[in-house]
Amino acid sequence: MATVSTVLNRERAPVPVPKPGSPRRRVLLLADIVGLSPTLLLYGLFIVVPVVFAVFLSFTSWNVIGTLRWVGFANWSRFFSDPGAHHALLVTLELVVFSWLVETPLAMALGLFIAGTQRYRSVYAAIYLLPLLLSTAGIALMWEGVLSPEFGGLAWFSFHLKLSFLNQNWLGSPSLTLYVLVVIIAWQFVPFHALIYQAGRRTIPNELYEAARIDGATLAQTFRYVTLPQLRYTVVTSSMLIVVGSLTYFDIIFILTQGGPGDTTRVLSLYMYDTGFLQTEFGYASVLAVVLAVLGIAVALLLIRATGFGKMDSGREGIS
């Protein structure tokens, strides 16, 4: 792959940077502050303030109707000794891992496929992207109809085509339901991540592929040494969205299983909902919300640190 390395290591013109303290540097700094002010204001109002309020509530006991009472670390002590919360956290982590393992390769393959220039790929892309146009509630109800063991589509195929393996209690089996949810969630969100990979693929310079062909690289070698390294930014971005999204899945699980059978699919967000809105223990529910937020931030930072995402200045630096 010597030719590819030559292309990648081609000297780039340095970008002039204003000196610290210079008038141009101060003008640019002022422009940055003015430009970011609306975003920072909205971020503070809708993100920072609710997070701070949730942290404050985690040290209180409050049922909305009664008086808010300070209880210190009592709610946190309860979390560390609550087997229900621990189980919900474990189910959440399982959902995160399985979602990433299923969605990432499918989204990458689909994104690379629709990144081609052939017309028929645009038709396929339009079909694949249909789930993005549907609401989560509509998707949940549709799959509930498909998977129903009494009158669902799979039950019909099982009876008329003699495919007995399709006759399963897909949403009521402790050994199947979590994996069924992973598949349904992947069906809904893989098209979104495929768009990310499609955009990432189209930013890769064609000269790299031309250099790989000159080197005599096979399709597998081209993917390994050119496409995959150049998609490093894209993989990290998609992975962070999958992980953070998986931590907060609620509506589709609530509609399809409500955490069942038993507590097999009771993720932390659903456990938080039950604690806050059904048991009206908003102090303890705030603890669960803070744990979810901290977990999401920690995983995102871990991905950035492990991949060197925050240190790279150019997508071409992703190849080694």
Rosetta silent file (secondary structure, phi, psi, omega in degrees, C-alpha in Angstrom):
SEQUENCE: MATVSTVLNRERAPVPVPKPGSPRRRVLLLADIVGLSPTLLLYGLFIVVPVVFAVFLSFTSWNVIGTLRWVGFANWSRFFSDPGAHHALLVTLELVVFSWLVETPLAMALGLFIAGTQRYRSVYAAIYLLPLLLSTAGIALMWEGVLSPEFGGLAWFSFHLKLSFLNQNWLGSPSLTLYVLVVIIAWQFVPFHALIYQAGRRTIPNELYEAARIDGATLAQTFRYVTLPQLRYTVVTSSMLIVVGSLTYFDIIFILTQGGPGDTTRVLSLYMYDTGFLQTEFGYASVLAVVLAVLGIAVALLLIRATGFGKMDSGREGIS
SCORE:     score description
SCORE:     0.000 S_00000001
   1 L     0.000   34.056 -175.978    0.000    0.000    0.000 S_00000001
   2 H   -64.377  -39.462 -178.961    2.957    2.310   -0.648 S_00000001
   3 H   -64.318  -40.254  177.631    1.055    4.481   -3.115 S_00000001
   4 H   -61.186  -43.176  179.303   -1.774    5.018   -0.629 S_00000001
   5 H   -62.440  -37.901  178.413    0.730    6.062    2.038 S_00000001
   6 H   -62.739  -42.946  179.209    2.291    8.532   -0.404 S_00000001
   7 H   -63.239  -42.472 -176.800   -1.081   10.118   -1.087 S_00000001
   8 H   -69.517  -34.087 -176.429   -1.896   10.363    2.612 S_00000001
   9 L   -89.925    8.434  178.383    1.465   11.823    3.562 S_00000001
  10 L   -58.320  136.355 -175.327    1.375   14.506    0.893 S_00000001
  11 L   -65.043  134.101  177.745    2.399   17.796    2.433 S_00000001
  12 L  -106.144  143.907 -179.783   -0.479   20.075    3.335 S_00000001
  13 L   -67.363  130.099 -179.796   -0.221   23.850    3.385 S_00000001
  14 L   -66.400  142.779  178.562   -0.103   25.105    6.991 S_00000001
  15 L   -89.610  121.741 -179.038   -3.074   27.154    8.165 S_00000001
  16 L   -65.098  133.364  179.593   -1.950   30.539    9.580 S_00000001
  17 L  -115.029  126.419  179.501   -2.965   31.009   13.204 S_00000001
  18 L   -60.488  144.730  179.468   -3.205   34.536   14.690 S_00000001
  19 L   -70.245  145.271  177.304   -0.780   35.216   17.519 S_00000001
  20 L   -59.167  135.437  178.762   -2.195   35.342   21.079 S_00000001
  21 L    86.826   -8.235  179.769   -3.067   38.893   22.097 S_00000001
  22 L   -74.305  154.762  179.395   -3.135   40.204   18.527 S_00000001
  23 H   -56.635  -39.112 -179.657   -6.091   42.359   17.411 S_00000001
  24 H   -65.035  -38.758  178.975   -7.159   39.690   14.910 S_00000001
  25 H   -63.502  -40.849  179.627   -7.150   37.039   17.666 S_00000001
  26 H   -67.417  -38.076  178.499   -9.354   39.250   19.866 S_00000001
  27 H   -64.256  -43.144  179.084  -11.765   39.902   17.000 S_00000001
  28 H   -64.603  -39.206  178.696  -12.037   36.178   16.290 S_00000001
  29 H   -64.433  -43.016  178.405  -12.610   35.435   19.980 S_00000001
  30 H   -63.573  -40.127  178.702  -15.359   38.057   20.182 S_00000001
  31 H   -64.378  -38.902  177.782  -16.965   36.647   17.035 S_00000001
  32 H   -62.731  -43.797 -178.729  -16.877   33.142   18.547 S_00000001
  33 H   -63.445  -45.563 -179.575  -18.534   34.369   21.751 S_00000001
  34 H   -64.480  -42.385 -178.632  -21.264   36.229   19.864 S_00000001
  35 H   -67.338  -33.819 -177.212  -21.882   33.302   17.532 S_00000001
  36 H   -87.819  -13.393 -174.489  -22.063   30.754   20.328 S_00000001
  37 H   -55.806  -49.478  178.759  -24.184   32.826   22.702 S_00000001
  38 H   -59.633  -41.343  179.852  -27.622   31.654   21.458 S_00000001
  39 H   -64.853  -44.858 -179.881  -26.479   28.027   21.501 S_00000001
  40 H   -64.309  -36.819  178.729  -24.950   28.331   24.966 S_00000001
  41 H   -64.308  -47.494  179.110  -28.096   30.043   26.261 S_00000001
  42 H   -65.648  -39.357  178.909  -30.367   27.279   24.973 S_00000001
  43 H   -62.568  -44.116  179.343  -27.953   24.608   26.182 S_00000001
  44 H   -65.590  -38.612 -176.166  -27.863   26.113   29.647 S_00000001
  45 H   -72.084  -40.821 -172.840  -31.636   26.544   29.793 S_00000001
  46 H  -103.679  -10.119 -179.512  -32.645   23.096   28.539 S_00000001
  47 H  -118.432  -58.914 -173.744  -29.662   20.943   29.558 S_00000001
  48 H   -65.112  -47.973 -177.373  -27.645   22.423   32.403 S_00000001
  49 H   -61.707  -48.638  177.199  -30.570   23.706   34.491 S_00000001
  50 H   -61.065  -36.992  179.542  -32.555   20.399   34.379 S_00000001
  51 H   -65.620  -44.437  178.837  -29.405   18.407   35.202 S_00000001
  52 H   -62.308  -40.748  179.918  -28.588   20.637   38.174 S_00000001
  53 H   -66.201  -38.252  177.948  -32.195   20.394   39.378 S_00000001
  54 H   -64.585  -41.448  177.747  -32.101   16.576   39.037 S_00000001
  55 H   -62.424  -41.921  178.072  -28.893   16.425   41.079 S_00000001
  56 H   -62.833  -44.464 -179.591  -30.509   18.621   43.736 S_00000001
  57 H   -63.741  -27.757 -178.387  -33.650   16.436   43.820 S_00000001
  58 L   -65.644  -14.422  178.056  -31.513   13.324   44.285 S_00000001
  59 L  -104.289   15.432 -177.127  -30.726   14.556   47.798 S_00000001
  60 E  -128.870  169.886  171.118  -34.375   15.155   48.689 S_00000001
  61 E  -118.770  121.455 -173.372  -37.610   13.301   49.296 S_00000001
  62 L  -153.512  131.500  177.603  -40.502   14.684   47.235 S_00000001
  63 L  -117.047   22.989  178.870  -43.803   13.332   45.926 S_00000001
  64 L    76.167  -48.994 -176.844  -44.853   16.571   44.139 S_00000001
  65 L   -77.612  -45.355 -176.907  -47.845   17.122   46.435 S_00000001
  66 L   -79.504 -174.547 -179.871  -46.029   17.221   49.758 S_00000001
  67 L   -80.711  139.028  177.485  -43.202   19.408   50.958 S_00000001
  68 L   -70.109  126.571 -174.908  -39.759   18.872   49.528 S_00000001
  69 E  -123.891  131.144 -179.881  -37.561   17.444   52.298 S_00000001
  70 E   -75.449  126.728 -179.278  -33.772   17.244   52.390 S_00000001
  71 L  -123.689    5.583  178.019  -32.553   13.673   53.081 S_00000001
  72 L    66.699 -131.506 -176.274  -28.873   13.917   52.202 S_00000001
  73 L   -92.369   16.496 -177.766  -27.340   10.723   50.803 S_00000001
  74 H   -61.937  -42.167  179.700  -30.259    8.478   51.801 S_00000001
  75 H   -65.687  -38.039 -179.899  -31.433    8.069   48.189 S_00000001
  76 H   -69.449  -38.834  175.993  -27.923    7.255   47.008 S_00000001
  77 H   -62.452  -37.829  178.040  -27.465    4.685   49.762 S_00000001
  78 H   -64.691  -39.037  179.980  -30.732    3.128   48.670 S_00000001
  79 H   -61.813  -44.197 -176.807  -29.504    2.922   45.069 S_00000001
  80 H   -70.834  -13.438  177.992  -26.337    1.044   46.007 S_00000001
  81 L  -115.937   11.693 -176.236  -28.382   -1.514   47.958 S_00000001
  82 L   -96.322  107.630 -179.929  -31.364   -1.754   45.580 S_00000001
  83 H   -64.264  -30.282  178.100  -31.359   -5.079   43.655 S_00000001
  84 H   -64.125  -41.837  177.831  -34.084   -3.779   41.328 S_00000001
  85 H   -67.438  -39.488  179.498  -31.892   -0.868   40.237 S_00000001
  86 H   -63.898  -41.784  178.597  -28.889   -3.141   39.822 S_00000001
  87 H   -65.530  -43.174  179.279  -30.891   -5.516   37.616 S_00000001
  88 H   -62.324  -38.191  177.882  -32.255   -2.617   35.558 S_00000001
  89 H   -65.578  -39.882  178.570  -28.714   -1.290   35.111 S_00000001
  90 H   -64.658  -44.074  178.385  -27.523   -4.729   33.957 S_00000001
  91 H   -62.886  -39.088  178.282  -30.380   -5.035   31.449 S_00000001
  92 H   -62.100  -44.676  179.520  -29.569   -1.534   30.180 S_00000001
  93 H   -65.111  -37.700  176.319  -25.907   -2.441   29.642 S_00000001
  94 H   -62.734  -42.515  179.055  -26.916   -5.633   27.822 S_00000001
  95 H   -63.477  -39.239  178.352  -29.185   -3.615   25.557 S_00000001
  96 H   -61.822  -50.172 -176.506  -26.345   -1.160   24.863 S_00000001
  97 H   -64.196  -48.390 -178.274  -23.865   -3.898   23.939 S_00000001
  98 H   -65.614  -38.036  178.850  -26.269   -5.923   21.793 S_00000001
  99 H   -62.488  -43.265 -179.574  -27.572   -2.803   20.029 S_00000001
 100 H   -66.372  -42.499 -178.073  -24.051   -1.728   19.115 S_00000001
 101 H   -64.932  -31.834 -179.021  -23.062   -5.206   17.929 S_00000001
 102 H   -86.337  -46.223 -171.669  -26.132   -5.465   15.681 S_00000001
 103 H   -74.131  -37.638 -174.010  -26.509   -1.903   14.427 S_00000001
 104 H   -62.381  -54.521 -179.947  -22.881   -1.016   13.659 S_00000001
 105 H   -65.477  -37.096  179.537  -22.065   -3.660   11.006 S_00000001
 106 H   -65.715  -45.025 -179.409  -25.526   -3.440    9.432 S_00000001
 107 H   -65.154  -40.274  179.288  -25.440    0.362    9.260 S_00000001
 108 H   -64.157  -45.885 -179.613  -21.905    0.361    7.865 S_00000001
 109 H   -62.966  -44.517 -179.601  -22.750   -2.195    5.185 S_00000001
 110 H   -67.248  -41.459  179.528  -25.945   -0.395    4.196 S_00000001
 111 H   -63.086  -42.136  178.506  -24.250    3.021    4.248 S_00000001
 112 H   -67.221  -33.439  179.611  -21.397    1.853    2.016 S_00000001
 113 H   -67.698  -48.173 -176.208  -23.903    0.247   -0.340 S_00000001
 114 H   -78.687   -5.284  176.223  -26.084    3.329   -0.804 S_00000001
 115 L   -76.683   -9.477  178.195  -22.995    5.552   -1.130 S_00000001
 116 L   -67.889  167.546 -175.847  -22.598    4.198   -4.669 S_00000001
 117 L   -98.314   -3.446 -179.468  -23.624    6.269   -7.676 S_00000001
 118 L   -67.393  145.358 -176.044  -25.868    3.725   -9.403 S_00000001
 119 H   -65.383  -37.042 -176.418  -29.484    4.806   -9.744 S_00000001
 120 H   -64.547  -24.657  179.039  -30.944    1.600   -8.357 S_00000001
 121 H   -68.443  -30.731  176.690  -29.145    2.232   -5.074 S_00000001
 122 H   -65.454  -36.827  177.893  -31.175    5.409   -4.589 S_00000001
 123 H   -65.688  -45.947  177.331  -34.367    3.360   -4.875 S_00000001
 124 H   -61.029  -40.811 -178.957  -33.105    0.879   -2.284 S_00000001
 125 H   -61.469  -41.239  179.136  -32.030    3.740   -0.028 S_00000001
 126 H   -62.519  -37.076  178.849  -35.521    5.251   -0.133 S_00000001
 127 H   -70.115  -44.229 -177.985  -36.993    1.886    0.893 S_00000001
 128 H   -64.020  -28.979 -174.694  -34.456    1.330    3.659 S_00000001
 129 L   -86.584   -0.196 -179.491  -35.101    4.796    5.106 S_00000001
 130 H   -56.374  -40.383  179.764  -38.855    4.278    5.548 S_00000001
 131 H   -57.673  -25.685  179.288  -38.546    3.409    9.280 S_00000001
 132 H   -69.230  -19.531 -178.451  -37.169    6.917    9.892 S_00000001
 133 H   -87.606   -8.721 -175.961  -40.508    8.360    8.757 S_00000001
 134 L   -99.646  147.766  176.059  -42.529    6.383   11.302 S_00000001
 135 L   -75.407  155.170  179.765  -43.122    7.303   14.933 S_00000001
 136 H   -62.855  -38.430  178.609  -41.776    5.022   17.634 S_00000001
 137 H   -63.085  -42.639  178.122  -45.288    4.401   18.935 S_00000001
 138 H   -63.888  -40.203  178.079  -46.454    3.400   15.464 S_00000001
 139 H   -63.974  -43.057 -179.899  -43.489    1.082   15.030 S_00000001
 140 H   -61.925  -44.529 -179.897  -44.137   -0.541   18.403 S_00000001
 141 H   -66.869  -36.812  178.082  -47.805   -1.146   17.613 S_00000001
 142 H   -63.316  -47.502 -179.915  -46.942   -2.508   14.170 S_00000001
 143 H   -69.124  -29.881  175.560  -44.433   -4.996   15.565 S_00000001
 144 H   -62.573  -38.920  176.670  -46.843   -5.927   18.335 S_00000001
 145 H   -69.178  -37.448 -179.795  -49.281   -6.950   15.618 S_00000001
 146 H   -68.044  -39.173 -171.964  -46.635   -8.859   13.692 S_00000001
 147 H   -94.140   -3.966 -178.897  -45.344  -10.748   16.740 S_00000001
 148 L   -58.692  127.926 -178.273  -48.634  -11.488   18.487 S_00000001
 149 L   -71.510  -15.150 -178.972  -48.843  -15.282   19.086 S_00000001
 150 L   -92.855  -50.054 -173.137  -52.633  -15.253   18.595 S_00000001
 151 L  -132.155   14.407 -177.102  -53.303  -13.117   15.517 S_00000001
 152 L   -76.711  168.995 -179.394  -49.917  -11.776   14.402 S_00000001
 153 H   -63.228  -41.368  179.327  -48.304  -12.080   11.009 S_00000001
 154 H   -66.277  -35.999  176.977  -45.724  -14.607   12.141 S_00000001
 155 H   -64.407  -36.541  177.269  -48.447  -16.734   13.704 S_00000001
 156 H   -63.822  -47.537  178.001  -50.270  -16.722   10.341 S_00000001
 157 H   -62.154  -38.203  179.776  -47.146  -17.848    8.498 S_00000001
 158 H   -61.894  -39.389 -177.057  -46.541  -20.487   11.148 S_00000001
 159 H   -77.920  -45.957 -172.416  -50.024  -21.952   10.665 S_00000001
 160 H   -83.313  -28.303 -178.684  -50.385  -21.721    6.873 S_00000001
 161 L  -104.951    5.727  178.672  -46.792  -22.514    5.854 S_00000001
 162 L    57.080   37.678  177.595  -46.190  -25.090    8.588 S_00000001
 163 L  -100.781   82.648 -171.837  -43.230  -23.116    9.945 S_00000001
 164 H   -63.423  -25.659 -178.158  -43.563  -24.123   13.562 S_00000001
 165 H   -68.483  -15.858  177.253  -40.436  -22.260   14.690 S_00000001
 166 H   -81.672  -13.144 -179.152  -42.263  -18.983   14.028 S_00000001
 167 L   -85.555   78.944 -178.467  -44.912  -19.885   16.590 S_00000001
 168 L  -127.030  155.035  172.294  -43.185  -18.271   19.578 S_00000001
 169 L   -88.228   77.623 -169.117  -44.269  -15.935   22.321 S_00000001
 170 L   -59.411  -35.353 -176.762  -41.803  -13.362   21.055 S_00000001
 171 L  -103.917   10.196 -179.876  -42.746  -10.629   23.527 S_00000001
 172 L  -132.215   12.818 -179.574  -43.479  -12.892   26.491 S_00000001
 173 L  -104.397  123.312  179.926  -40.499  -15.217   26.638 S_00000001
 174 L   -59.599  -25.569 -177.425  -37.782  -14.418   29.209 S_00000001
 175 L   -92.050  -10.346 -175.512  -35.161  -15.951   26.929 S_00000001
 176 L  -116.767  -32.855 -164.796  -36.233  -14.183   23.710 S_00000001
 177 H   -59.958  -42.253 -178.665  -37.834  -10.834   24.422 S_00000001
 178 H   -61.502  -40.687 -179.899  -34.696   -8.762   25.025 S_00000001
 179 H   -71.090  -32.970  175.476  -33.167   -9.953   21.744 S_00000001
 180 H   -64.258  -41.194  177.338  -36.427   -9.286   19.907 S_00000001
 181 H   -62.913  -39.325  178.355  -36.340   -5.715   21.212 S_00000001
 182 H   -60.480  -42.731 -179.892  -32.753   -5.354   19.990 S_00000001
 183 H   -65.424  -43.486 -179.543  -33.835   -6.432   16.492 S_00000001
 184 H   -64.730  -43.831  178.888  -36.815   -4.060   16.459 S_00000001
 185 H   -63.231  -40.570  177.786  -34.701   -1.145   17.663 S_00000001
 186 H   -63.241  -42.356  179.007  -32.066   -1.964   15.034 S_00000001
 187 H   -58.146  -35.053 -178.578  -34.761   -2.065   12.334 S_00000001
 188 H   -78.345  -39.128 -168.755  -35.788    1.445   13.366 S_00000001
 189 H  -106.274  -13.905  176.898  -32.388    3.097   13.784 S_00000001
 190 H   -57.122  -41.443  178.077  -30.033    1.321   11.351 S_00000001
 191 H   -58.427  -37.648  178.522  -31.230    3.569    8.471 S_00000001
 192 H   -62.388  -47.341 -179.521  -30.263    6.684   10.448 S_00000001
 193 H   -70.523  -28.050  175.545  -26.753    5.385   11.105 S_00000001
 194 H   -62.993  -36.722  176.644  -26.529    4.201    7.493 S_00000001
 195 H   -62.407  -38.452  178.327  -26.940    7.846    6.444 S_00000001
 196 H   -63.875  -44.841  179.467  -23.993    8.744    8.679 S_00000001
 197 H   -68.982  -33.361  176.648  -21.820    6.053    7.081 S_00000001
 198 H   -62.103  -46.158  178.653  -22.988    7.071    3.625 S_00000001
 199 H   -63.637  -40.618  178.629  -21.870   10.636    4.273 S_00000001
 200 H   -63.413  -41.004  179.598  -18.579    9.411    5.734 S_00000001
 201 H   -64.166  -38.331 -176.660  -17.878    7.216    2.714 S_00000001
 202 H   -75.196  -10.454  175.154  -18.499   10.049    0.288 S_00000001
 203 L   -88.846   -7.576  179.311  -15.905   12.238    2.043 S_00000001
 204 L   -76.983  124.786 -178.921  -13.130    9.707    1.327 S_00000001
 205 L   -60.944  136.207  179.150  -11.033   10.986   -1.618 S_00000001
 206 H   -64.594  -23.376 -178.762  -11.296    8.809   -4.715 S_00000001
 207 H   -63.366  -26.955  177.060   -7.548    9.154   -5.191 S_00000001
 208 H   -66.869  -40.022  178.766   -7.057    6.778   -2.249 S_00000001
 209 H   -71.173  -35.237  176.292   -9.034    4.066   -4.041 S_00000001
 210 H   -64.928  -40.312  177.805   -7.167    4.751   -7.258 S_00000001
 211 H   -65.518  -38.403  178.680   -3.887    4.371   -5.391 S_00000001
 212 H   -64.937  -38.978  178.339   -5.124    1.119   -3.833 S_00000001
 213 H   -65.558  -38.501  177.643   -6.016   -0.245   -7.285 S_00000001
 214 H   -63.496  -36.732  178.436   -2.545    0.686   -8.550 S_00000001
 215 L   -72.952   -8.601 -179.862   -1.076   -1.219   -5.607 S_00000001
 216 L    80.607   24.339 -178.271   -3.126   -4.246   -6.652 S_00000001
 217 L   -71.972  142.194  174.494   -5.237   -4.296   -3.466 S_00000001
 218 L   -78.132  173.385  178.347   -8.240   -6.617   -3.337 S_00000001
 219 H   -61.340  -40.779  179.452  -11.671   -5.409   -2.263 S_00000001
 220 H   -65.103  -41.492  178.691  -11.086   -6.792    1.230 S_00000001
 221 H   -67.782  -37.631  177.643   -7.694   -5.073    1.480 S_00000001
 222 H   -63.175  -41.784  178.282   -9.138   -1.809    0.208 S_00000001
 223 H   -65.040  -42.105 -175.969  -11.843   -1.952    2.848 S_00000001
 224 H   -70.820  -42.155 -171.562   -9.346   -2.802    5.597 S_00000001
 225 H   -99.280  -14.476 -179.220   -6.608   -0.326    4.738 S_00000001
 226 H  -118.692  -61.954 -173.019   -8.549    2.543    3.147 S_00000001
 227 H   -64.853  -53.181 -174.768  -12.270    2.563    3.862 S_00000001
 228 H   -62.820  -47.032  177.359  -12.330    1.405    7.471 S_00000001
 229 H   -63.014  -35.973 -179.753   -9.519    3.659    8.759 S_00000001
 230 H   -72.871  -16.944  176.684  -10.974    6.653    6.943 S_00000001
 231 L   -92.774   14.052 -175.777  -14.344    5.954    8.571 S_00000001
 232 H   -59.123  -48.207  176.076  -12.803    6.158   12.043 S_00000001
 233 H   -55.498  -45.765 -175.991  -14.522    9.451   12.860 S_00000001
 234 H   -63.889  -42.347 -179.871  -17.776    8.091   11.511 S_00000001
 235 H   -62.595  -44.336 -179.657  -17.589    4.870   13.532 S_00000001
 236 H   -64.504  -44.375  179.789  -16.924    6.790   16.750 S_00000001
 237 H   -61.599  -48.715  179.095  -19.749    9.262   16.084 S_00000001
 238 H   -62.255  -41.409 -178.878  -22.237    6.527   15.229 S_00000001
 239 H   -63.093  -42.057  178.887  -21.129    4.437   18.202 S_00000001
 240 H   -63.288  -40.239  178.446  -21.629    7.308   20.629 S_00000001
 241 H   -65.852  -40.065  179.083  -25.128    7.913   19.265 S_00000001
 242 H   -64.899  -46.362 -176.556  -25.976    4.212   19.526 S_00000001
 243 H   -65.253  -50.082 -178.693  -24.646    3.914   23.076 S_00000001
 244 H   -64.471  -39.670  177.654  -26.251    7.087   24.404 S_00000001
 245 H   -64.581  -39.520 -179.891  -29.505    6.272   22.622 S_00000001
 246 H   -65.087  -30.957  179.416  -29.524    2.730   24.015 S_00000001
 247 H   -68.487  -22.728 -173.837  -29.169    4.090   27.541 S_00000001
 248 L  -114.701   11.802  176.686  -32.382    6.084   27.166 S_00000001
 249 L   -59.017  130.334 -179.004  -34.676    3.683   25.262 S_00000001
 250 L  -142.817  -57.948 -169.109  -38.074    3.900   26.887 S_00000001
 251 H   -60.368  -45.942 -176.842  -41.112    4.356   24.668 S_00000001
 252 H   -68.140  -34.422  177.861  -40.768    1.280   22.462 S_00000001
 253 H   -72.062  -39.836 -179.591  -40.032   -0.959   25.487 S_00000001
 254 H   -62.630  -41.879 -177.459  -42.881    0.570   27.478 S_00000001
 255 H   -72.833  -41.483 -173.393  -45.399   -0.058   24.687 S_00000001
 256 H   -81.398  -41.609 -172.397  -44.260   -3.558   23.754 S_00000001
 257 L  -129.983  -18.741 -174.742  -43.386   -5.175   27.091 S_00000001
 258 L    52.767   31.958  178.023  -43.695   -2.611   29.930 S_00000001
 259 L    92.430   -6.727 -176.980  -40.506   -4.181   31.284 S_00000001
 260 L   -90.762 -176.559   -3.809  -41.758   -7.753   31.121 S_00000001
 261 L   -67.486  137.200 -172.845  -41.983  -10.620   31.144 S_00000001
 262 L    66.767 -120.361  174.451  -41.271  -10.130   34.813 S_00000001
 263 L  -123.383   27.335 -175.947  -38.418   -7.659   34.839 S_00000001
 264 L   -60.896  -37.715 -178.281  -36.532   -9.175   31.900 S_00000001
 265 L  -115.425   22.278  179.396  -36.642   -5.965   29.847 S_00000001
 266 L   -80.036   93.287  178.918  -36.960   -3.438   32.657 S_00000001
 267 L   -77.935  170.878 -174.236  -34.214   -1.006   31.674 S_00000001
 268 H   -64.807  -35.858  178.731  -33.068    1.789   33.980 S_00000001
 269 H   -65.099  -37.349  178.291  -35.136    4.458   32.199 S_00000001
 270 H   -71.533  -38.449  176.564  -38.300    2.373   32.677 S_00000001
 271 H   -63.734  -37.493  176.967  -37.401    1.693   36.312 S_00000001
 272 H   -65.065  -41.409  178.049  -36.931    5.444   36.749 S_00000001
 273 H   -62.196  -47.000  179.461  -40.370    6.089   35.230 S_00000001
 274 H   -60.934  -41.219 -178.791  -42.028    3.560   37.544 S_00000001
 275 H   -67.553  -42.213 -175.839  -40.266    5.023   40.572 S_00000001
 276 H   -79.705  -48.779 -170.282  -41.071    8.617   39.746 S_00000001
 277 H   -97.125  -23.125  177.683  -44.521    8.589   38.183 S_00000001
 278 H   -96.098  -39.880  179.186  -46.106    5.439   39.602 S_00000001
 279 L   -98.301   -3.489  179.646  -44.587    5.440   43.083 S_00000001
 280 L    48.914   42.976  173.723  -44.163    9.272   43.157 S_00000001
 281 L  -109.097   77.025 -172.702  -40.666    9.002   44.609 S_00000001
 282 H   -72.383  -24.251  176.176  -39.089   11.769   42.584 S_00000001
 283 H   -64.674  -49.764 -179.846  -36.049   12.047   44.824 S_00000001
 284 H   -70.309  -35.753  176.692  -34.993    8.455   44.194 S_00000001
 285 H   -62.118  -33.606  177.513  -36.016    8.681   40.524 S_00000001
 286 H   -66.552  -33.816  175.075  -33.644   11.648   40.208 S_00000001
 287 H   -59.875  -45.523 -179.950  -30.827    9.432   41.454 S_00000001
 288 H   -64.280  -37.242  177.873  -31.555    7.014   38.609 S_00000001
 289 H   -65.114  -42.418  178.760  -31.641    9.915   36.134 S_00000001
 290 H   -64.755  -40.458  178.319  -28.258   11.177   37.341 S_00000001
 291 H   -61.156  -43.096  177.743  -26.802    7.663   37.086 S_00000001
 292 H   -60.999  -44.862 -179.173  -28.028    7.417   33.482 S_00000001
 293 H   -63.550  -45.984 -179.745  -26.520   10.805   32.622 S_00000001
 294 H   -63.699  -39.838  179.594  -23.169    9.997   34.247 S_00000001
 295 H   -63.941  -43.085  178.764  -23.077    6.604   32.542 S_00000001
 296 H   -63.161  -44.433  179.069  -23.739    8.151   29.140 S_00000001
 297 H   -64.536  -42.065 -178.555  -21.050   10.813   29.595 S_00000001
 298 H   -62.836  -43.751 -179.563  -18.545    8.258   30.896 S_00000001
 299 H   -66.043  -42.081  179.115  -19.070    5.909   27.949 S_00000001
 300 H   -61.971  -44.826  178.403  -18.805    8.778   25.443 S_00000001
 301 H   -64.577  -36.629  178.541  -15.560   10.027   27.021 S_00000001
 302 H   -64.537  -42.184  177.815  -14.199    6.489   27.078 S_00000001
 303 H   -63.467  -43.391 -179.815  -14.907    6.072   23.373 S_00000001
 304 H   -63.057  -43.597 -178.462  -13.260    9.405   22.568 S_00000001
 305 H   -69.842  -41.802 -176.860  -10.186    8.588   24.651 S_00000001
 306 H   -68.650  -30.208 -177.036   -9.830    5.003   23.439 S_00000001
 307 H   -98.822   -7.579 -176.960  -10.066    5.968   19.759 S_00000001
 308 L    70.686   20.771 -176.002   -8.108    9.212   19.902 S_00000001
 309 H   -58.272  -39.563 -175.719  -11.141   10.949   18.394 S_00000001
 310 H   -77.086  -11.457 -176.159  -10.497   14.209   20.251 S_00000001
 311 H  -100.371   -8.790 -174.609   -6.844   14.470   19.147 S_00000001
 312 L   -89.282  132.113 -179.095   -7.320   14.092   15.401 S_00000001
 313 L   -94.870  -19.509 -175.735   -7.367   17.230   13.260 S_00000001
 314 L  -143.763  146.751  177.548   -8.196   15.557    9.955 S_00000001
 315 H   -61.461  -25.721 -179.108  -10.085   12.536    8.775 S_00000001
 316 H   -72.856  -15.227  177.203   -6.954   11.465    6.863 S_00000001
 317 H   -75.778   -7.956 -178.048   -5.141   11.014   10.153 S_00000001
 318 H   -72.858  -11.911 -178.649   -7.393    8.026   10.857 S_00000001
 319 L  -100.887  144.164 -179.582   -5.241    5.772    8.697 S_00000001
 320 L  -133.318    0.000    0.000   -1.960    4.335    9.877 S_00000001
